């Protein structure tokens, strides 16, 4: 059975943007779509006997959100296979559990009660840091969210950890028929007694080393997608800052995240954390173990 694209819905503007993005993703890859609504009300209130004939407001709201989200998905892509589920759990835990059997998991940048334009919501951050599958947080400018830039950007970290993210990015670029820009950041060496040596020799060596890492990571993966045009870019500066530049003109920014077995809590580095809060386009966090 094909693993679905899973999207968390809660009726907020952020979840509507995530739903629309997930519909396009599932349609693009011909995968089923699974809509997940999570509420602790189902767990606690559902077990308490009701002495009223009226349906609780939370139940009515949940059913309306799920039904309207399903209808929206079917209108956007009539041939798409859509299923829904209401889970009696907090949203982050429910979505992390769903990630165990999903191709990808999609969330909005903020949920109900959040003020548009503020930092990333706690649910999206928790899911991106704990999920077993790639997580796409739909955020950024309208043209980026709607895929009008015709470019996917992947941040390339260390060679032994970047392969999974690069392959994900290549598949996305191929399915979209767009360019892939692979970006590797490098840092200037510490000052020495002779600044000219730093500028003319050491700095050049650092840039060449960054290019070599790109070539190493891309060689095998790019050969599997020969129709994708790949642009290699090395930029001086801290990765969590320099990636925001290319992301401003991208439809998707793809980053790798190493999941360490036995380590509790969020497993996001500075690069992913910054991108999820500040990138001008949707961000995909791809776990690598």
N, C-alpha and C positions, 0 to 999 in steps of 0.2 A: 504494500500500500504506500502511495506517495505521501511524503511528509508535507503537511500544509504550511502555508504562510499564516502565522498567527498574529492577530492584531488585538490590542487591548482597547475596549471602548467604554466610555463613561458619559457620553453626551456633551463633553466640553469641545470648544473650538479646536483644541490641540488634538483630541482623539478623532475628530472629523477629518482633519488633515492627514493623520496617520492612517485612517481607514481608506481614504482616497488613494494614498500612496501604496498601501498594501494591495488594494484591488488591482492597480496597474502592475505591481510586481508579480502577483499571482497569475494574472493574465499573460504577462510577458513570458513567464516560464511554464505556463500551462499547468499550474499547481492548484489544488483546492485552497480555499480561504476559510479560516476558522476565526470567528469573532468571540472574544472572551470578555464577559462582564463579571467583575469580582466584587463581592460585598460581604462584610462581616455581619450585616443585618440578617442575611440568610442563615448564618450559623446560630446567632443568639436569639433572634426574635422567632425564627422558624420553629424552635423547640419549645416555645412558650404557648400554652393554649390561649386562643383568642376568644373573648367574650363579646365581640362585636361582629356584626354581619358585614361591616364595611371592610374593604380591603385596605391594608396599611399603605400609607403613602409611598414608603420605600419600595414595596412590591410593585405598585403601579408604575413608579418611575423606572424601575429596573426593566420591567417588561416593555415599556415604551421605548427605552433606549435601545434595547436589543432588537426589537421589531423594526424600529426606524433605521437602525444601522444596517440590518440585513436588507431592507428594502432599498436603501441607498446603494449598497454594493451590487445588488441585482440590476438596478437601473443603469449603473455605470458599466457593467459587464454582464449582459444577460446570459451568456453561456457559462459563466463562472460557477463552479461548484462551491456553494456556501453552506457552512454549518455554524451553529451558535451554541454557546454554553454559558450558564450562570454558575459561578463558583462561590461557595460559602467560605471565603478566605479573604485576607487582605490582598490588595491588587498585586503588590510586588511578589509575594510568595506564590500566588496563583500563576502569574506569568512565568516565573522562574520554573515552576513545575511543568508548565506547558512547553517550555523550551527544550525539554528532554526528548520530545517527539516532533519537533518542528524543523522545517528547513530554515526558516528565519522568523524572527519575532519583531514586530513593529509597534512602536509607541509614539505618542505625541510628546512634545517637549514639556508640556505642563498639563495638569488635569483640572478637574472641577475645583473652583475656589481660588485658583491661581490667577495672578494678575499678568495679562499678556505682556511679554517683553522682559519679564524678570528672569532670574536664573532658572536652570533646569529643575524640574520637579523631582521630589525625592523618589517617587516610584520609578521613573525612567532611569535615574542614576543607579538605583539599587539593581534594577533588572540588567542594565548594561554591565554592571560589575559582577554579576553572579550567574548569568544565563549560560546554558550549555551550547547554544547555537548562536549564529550571528544576530546581533540586535541592531536595528535601525531606529534611531531617534530622529523623527521628522521635525526639523526646525529650519530657520533661516528665512531668506527672502522668497517672495512668491515665484520669481522666475527660476530660482534654484530648485525649489520644491517641485515645480511643474516640469523640470527637466529641459529647460530652454538653453542651457549652456553647451550641451553636446560634449560633455567631458566628465570622466570619472577620475578622481585623484586618489592615489594610495600613498600613505606615508610608510616608508620603508625603514624599519629599525634594524636590529641586528639580523644577520643573514639566517641564523638558525631559528629565528622566531618569526620571520616575515613571510615565509612561504605561503602559509594558509591565507593570510590577508591578501596577498598578491593574487592568488588563484581566484579568490572571491571577487576581487576587483576586475580581473580579466573577464570572468563570466558575465559580470554586470555590463562591462563595456561592450562585449560581444552582443549580448542580448539587446542592448540599446542602439547598437550600430554607431558607437561614438569612440572618441580617442581616450586612451588611458595615459594619464600623466603620473609617472612614478617619481616621488620626491624623497630625497635623502638629505638630511641636514648635517652640517659639520660645524665644529667650533674652532675659532681661532686659537692657536697655541698660546701659551703664556708668554709674556714679554721676555725678551732676552737682552743681552747687552747691546746687540746691534739690531735695531728695528728693521733694517733693510733685509737682513737674513730671514727674519720672520716673514716679511711680506713676499720676498722673492723665492724662498726655498721651502720653509716649513709649511706655510699656508698653502702653497701649491701642492705639496705632498698630501696634506689633509684632504684637499678637494679631489685629488686623484684617488685617494683611498675610498672616499665616499662614492665616486663613480664606479670603482671596482666592486663595491658591495652591491650597487644597483645591477651591474652586469651579472654578477653571480646569482642573485636572487631571481632575476628576470629570465635568464637564459633558457632554462627548461620549461618554466611555466608559459612564457610567451610563445615558445615553439608549439605549444598545444592549442594556441589561438592565433594562427598566422594572419588572420584577417583583421586583427585588432592593431591599429596604429599606436605604438608606444613611444611616448616622449619621456626621456630621462632628464631629470632636473636636480642639480645639487645646489643647495643654498646655505650660505654661512649664517649661523645663528642658532639659538636654542630651538629644538624641533617644535615645542609646544607653541612657539610664536610664529615661526616661519611658515608653518603649514596653513595658517589662517589666510595667508595671501592667495595661494592657489585655490583654496576652498571657496574664496569669494566669487570665483568664476567657474564653479563646478556644480554638477547635478548631485554628486555624492562624494563624500570624503570617507575613505576606508582606512581603518586603523586596526592593527593587531593588538591583542591583549593576552598575556600569558596567564593561564589559570594554574595555580600551584596547588597540587593535591594536599588536602589536610589543612589548608590555610583558610581561616574563617574571615568573614567580613568582605567588604568591597575589594576587588582586585583590579583596580584601574590605576594606571600610572598618570603622571602629570600631563602627558601629551593627550591621552584620551579625555581626561578630566577637563582640560582647557577647551578642547574641541567641542565637547558636549555642551559646554556653557556658552561658547562664543562663536562657533563656526557659522558662516552665512549660508550653509547648505545642510541637507540631511547628513547625518554621521552614522556609519556602520562600524560597530565594534565587533571584530571577529576573534573569537577565542582560539588560543593555541595552547595545547597541553604538552 
